[in-house]
Amino acid sequence: MRLSSYDIECIQRAKNFIDSDTRHHHSISEIAEYAFINITKLKAGFKELFGLGLFHYLAEQRLQKGKYLLENTGKSLKQISHLSGYNYTCNFNTAFKKRFGKPPGSYRKEAEPH
């Protein structure tokens, strides 16, 4: 796909919009409307520019935030899952384990300084 400088600017605007609050579940149409780009071009261009589709990018950002909070705060798993954009702690636990190979509680114990 050939992206103009305007398209790239719009896609970057979409990424910034997602990054501004990963807790909020925006639809692709909301993101496209915010970024002034059509959905098809947004989806294809986002993957081309950032190497991940919109959904996978958002999921990765949420999990990275959760990982950071596990490593750097004493917040409960429920608080961390909510701050990472998950409505249910069990969904955060499942996604975290799938991405990092261990549940968040185990990850935190291993990350604690000894």
C-alpha positions, 0 to 999 in steps of 0.5 A: 500500500502506498501511503502519502505523508498525510496518511502517515500523519493520520495513522500516527495521530491514531496511534497517539490517540490509542496510547493516550489512554489504553484503558478505554476501548475505542472502536476502529471506526472511532479511531479512524474518525478521530484520525481523519482517515478511512478504516481500510487505510487505517488498518492496513497502514497501521500494520505497515507502519508499526508491524501490528494490527490495531487490536494487537497493538492495543493488546500489547500496550495494555500488557506492557503497562500491566508488566510495568505496574507489576514490576514497579508498584505494589498495586493489587492484581485487580487494580493493575488489570483495571489500570491496564484496560481489562474489565476482569482480572481473569482476562488480564491473567489469561492474556498476560500468561499467554504473552509472557509465559507465566501468570502475573502473580508468578511474574511479580514474585520473580521480578521482586528484588531478593 
